[in-house]
């Protein structure tokens, strides 16, 4: 799975666990709702700065954000 999809899946997972809509998350993270949607769909290469904004809005640390099964099966070169 592409890393953009992995990040998007993780954001959606955490957002749904927090019972937040994309609109709620976009407001809390000070990002546009359509930007959140495009990240969740794997269409955006999100910056680490915006990942941090999103993690903060979801009340998780960056460490907690990246501790997920979705990131485990990554091939190394």
Biotite code that builds the C-alpha atoms (Angstrom):
import biotite.structure as struc

atoms = struc.array([
    struc.Atom([0.000, 0.000, 0.000], chain_id="A", res_id=1, res_name="UNK", atom_name="CA", element="C"),
    struc.Atom([1.225, 3.480, -0.885], chain_id="A", res_id=2, res_name="UNK", atom_name="CA", element="C"),
    struc.Atom([2.375, 5.560, 2.094], chain_id="A", res_id=3, res_name="UNK", atom_name="CA", element="C"),
    struc.Atom([-0.128, 8.307, 1.218], chain_id="A", res_id=4, res_name="UNK", atom_name="CA", element="C"),
    struc.Atom([-2.932, 5.758, 1.539], chain_id="A", res_id=5, res_name="UNK", atom_name="CA", element="C"),
    struc.Atom([-1.502, 4.470, 4.822], chain_id="A", res_id=6, res_name="UNK", atom_name="CA", element="C"),
    struc.Atom([-1.456, 7.970, 6.314], chain_id="A", res_id=7, res_name="UNK", atom_name="CA", element="C"),
    struc.Atom([-4.952, 8.642, 5.002], chain_id="A", res_id=8, res_name="UNK", atom_name="CA", element="C"),
    struc.Atom([-6.300, 5.395, 6.446], chain_id="A", res_id=9, res_name="UNK", atom_name="CA", element="C"),
    struc.Atom([-4.748, 6.190, 9.818], chain_id="A", res_id=10, res_name="UNK", atom_name="CA", element="C"),
    struc.Atom([-6.235, 9.684, 9.898], chain_id="A", res_id=11, res_name="UNK", atom_name="CA", element="C"),
    struc.Atom([-9.666, 8.336, 9.007], chain_id="A", res_id=12, res_name="UNK", atom_name="CA", element="C"),
    struc.Atom([-9.359, 5.587, 11.622], chain_id="A", res_id=13, res_name="UNK", atom_name="CA", element="C"),
    struc.Atom([-8.428, 8.035, 14.390], chain_id="A", res_id=14, res_name="UNK", atom_name="CA", element="C"),
    struc.Atom([-11.039, 10.562, 13.268], chain_id="A", res_id=15, res_name="UNK", atom_name="CA", element="C"),
    struc.Atom([-13.797, 7.961, 13.373], chain_id="A", res_id=16, res_name="UNK", atom_name="CA", element="C"),
    struc.Atom([-12.617, 6.698, 16.781], chain_id="A", res_id=17, res_name="UNK", atom_name="CA", element="C"),
    struc.Atom([-12.925, 10.298, 17.986], chain_id="A", res_id=18, res_name="UNK", atom_name="CA", element="C"),
    struc.Atom([-16.441, 10.579, 16.502], chain_id="A", res_id=19, res_name="UNK", atom_name="CA", element="C"),
    struc.Atom([-15.345, 13.542, 14.408], chain_id="A", res_id=20, res_name="UNK", atom_name="CA", element="C"),
    struc.Atom([-16.519, 14.502, 10.957], chain_id="A", res_id=21, res_name="UNK", atom_name="CA", element="C"),
    struc.Atom([-14.055, 15.722, 8.358], chain_id="A", res_id=22, res_name="UNK", atom_name="CA", element="C"),
    struc.Atom([-15.457, 19.191, 8.984], chain_id="A", res_id=23, res_name="UNK", atom_name="CA", element="C"),
    struc.Atom([-14.814, 18.871, 12.749], chain_id="A", res_id=24, res_name="UNK", atom_name="CA", element="C"),
    struc.Atom([-11.248, 17.711, 12.129], chain_id="A", res_id=25, res_name="UNK", atom_name="CA", element="C"),
    struc.Atom([-10.539, 20.406, 9.575], chain_id="A", res_id=26, res_name="UNK", atom_name="CA", element="C"),
    struc.Atom([-11.730, 23.079, 12.010], chain_id="A", res_id=27, res_name="UNK", atom_name="CA", element="C"),
    struc.Atom([-9.689, 21.656, 14.912], chain_id="A", res_id=28, res_name="UNK", atom_name="CA", element="C"),
    struc.Atom([-6.555, 21.324, 12.754], chain_id="A", res_id=29, res_name="UNK", atom_name="CA", element="C"),
    struc.Atom([-7.070, 24.668, 10.956], chain_id="A", res_id=30, res_name="UNK", atom_name="CA", element="C"),
    struc.Atom([-7.039, 22.939, 7.553], chain_id="A", res_id=31, res_name="UNK", atom_name="CA", element="C"),
    struc.Atom([-9.578, 22.891, 4.725], chain_id="A", res_id=32, res_name="UNK", atom_name="CA", element="C"),
    struc.Atom([-12.164, 20.076, 4.782], chain_id="A", res_id=33, res_name="UNK", atom_name="CA", element="C"),
    struc.Atom([-11.470, 19.164, 1.158], chain_id="A", res_id=34, res_name="UNK", atom_name="CA", element="C"),
    struc.Atom([-7.771, 18.889, 2.044], chain_id="A", res_id=35, res_name="UNK", atom_name="CA", element="C"),
    struc.Atom([-8.605, 16.414, 4.846], chain_id="A", res_id=36, res_name="UNK", atom_name="CA", element="C"),
    struc.Atom([-10.763, 14.410, 2.408], chain_id="A", res_id=37, res_name="UNK", atom_name="CA", element="C"),
    struc.Atom([-7.991, 14.284, -0.191], chain_id="A", res_id=38, res_name="UNK", atom_name="CA", element="C"),
    struc.Atom([-5.472, 13.123, 2.438], chain_id="A", res_id=39, res_name="UNK", atom_name="CA", element="C"),
    struc.Atom([-7.832, 10.389, 3.631], chain_id="A", res_id=40, res_name="UNK", atom_name="CA", element="C"),
    struc.Atom([-8.273, 9.252, 0.023], chain_id="A", res_id=41, res_name="UNK", atom_name="CA", element="C"),
    struc.Atom([-4.508, 9.081, -0.530], chain_id="A", res_id=42, res_name="UNK", atom_name="CA", element="C"),
    struc.Atom([-4.557, 11.862, -3.100], chain_id="A", res_id=43, res_name="UNK", atom_name="CA", element="C"),
    struc.Atom([-2.277, 14.256, -1.195], chain_id="A", res_id=44, res_name="UNK", atom_name="CA", element="C"),
    struc.Atom([1.323, 14.064, -0.088], chain_id="A", res_id=45, res_name="UNK", atom_name="CA", element="C"),
    struc.Atom([0.738, 15.610, 3.333], chain_id="A", res_id=46, res_name="UNK", atom_name="CA", element="C"),
    struc.Atom([3.588, 17.442, 5.056], chain_id="A", res_id=47, res_name="UNK", atom_name="CA", element="C"),
    struc.Atom([4.815, 16.386, 8.479], chain_id="A", res_id=48, res_name="UNK", atom_name="CA", element="C"),
    struc.Atom([3.760, 19.827, 9.751], chain_id="A", res_id=49, res_name="UNK", atom_name="CA", element="C"),
    struc.Atom([0.167, 19.090, 8.746], chain_id="A", res_id=50, res_name="UNK", atom_name="CA", element="C"),
    struc.Atom([0.373, 15.538, 10.138], chain_id="A", res_id=51, res_name="UNK", atom_name="CA", element="C"),
    struc.Atom([1.308, 17.124, 13.465], chain_id="A", res_id=52, res_name="UNK", atom_name="CA", element="C"),
    struc.Atom([-1.632, 19.560, 13.241], chain_id="A", res_id=53, res_name="UNK", atom_name="CA", element="C"),
    struc.Atom([-3.975, 16.655, 12.526], chain_id="A", res_id=54, res_name="UNK", atom_name="CA", element="C"),
    struc.Atom([-2.517, 14.501, 15.311], chain_id="A", res_id=55, res_name="UNK", atom_name="CA", element="C"),
    struc.Atom([-2.910, 17.380, 17.778], chain_id="A", res_id=56, res_name="UNK", atom_name="CA", element="C"),
    struc.Atom([-6.516, 17.899, 16.662], chain_id="A", res_id=57, res_name="UNK", atom_name="CA", element="C"),
    struc.Atom([-7.121, 14.171, 17.238], chain_id="A", res_id=58, res_name="UNK", atom_name="CA", element="C"),
    struc.Atom([-5.461, 14.367, 20.675], chain_id="A", res_id=59, res_name="UNK", atom_name="CA", element="C"),
    struc.Atom([-2.702, 11.887, 19.841], chain_id="A", res_id=60, res_name="UNK", atom_name="CA", element="C"),
    struc.Atom([1.062, 12.292, 19.791], chain_id="A", res_id=61, res_name="UNK", atom_name="CA", element="C"),
    struc.Atom([3.029, 11.758, 16.602], chain_id="A", res_id=62, res_name="UNK", atom_name="CA", element="C"),
    struc.Atom([4.341, 8.542, 18.140], chain_id="A", res_id=63, res_name="UNK", atom_name="CA", element="C"),
    struc.Atom([0.782, 7.328, 18.764], chain_id="A", res_id=64, res_name="UNK", atom_name="CA", element="C"),
    struc.Atom([-0.190, 8.379, 15.252], chain_id="A", res_id=65, res_name="UNK", atom_name="CA", element="C"),
    struc.Atom([2.481, 6.203, 13.656], chain_id="A", res_id=66, res_name="UNK", atom_name="CA", element="C"),
    struc.Atom([1.998, 3.209, 15.980], chain_id="A", res_id=67, res_name="UNK", atom_name="CA", element="C"),
    struc.Atom([-0.465, 1.294, 13.845], chain_id="A", res_id=68, res_name="UNK", atom_name="CA", element="C"),
    struc.Atom([-0.622, -1.983, 11.941], chain_id="A", res_id=69, res_name="UNK", atom_name="CA", element="C"),
    struc.Atom([-1.135, 0.033, 8.759], chain_id="A", res_id=70, res_name="UNK", atom_name="CA", element="C"),
    struc.Atom([2.523, 1.127, 8.896], chain_id="A", res_id=71, res_name="UNK", atom_name="CA", element="C"),
    struc.Atom([4.044, -2.285, 9.761], chain_id="A", res_id=72, res_name="UNK", atom_name="CA", element="C"),
    struc.Atom([4.258, -4.037, 6.386], chain_id="A", res_id=73, res_name="UNK", atom_name="CA", element="C"),
    struc.Atom([6.663, -1.618, 4.763], chain_id="A", res_id=74, res_name="UNK", atom_name="CA", element="C"),
    struc.Atom([9.314, -3.055, 2.460], chain_id="A", res_id=75, res_name="UNK", atom_name="CA", element="C"),
    struc.Atom([12.873, -1.821, 2.825], chain_id="A", res_id=76, res_name="UNK", atom_name="CA", element="C"),
    struc.Atom([15.288, -1.282, -0.026], chain_id="A", res_id=77, res_name="UNK", atom_name="CA", element="C"),
])
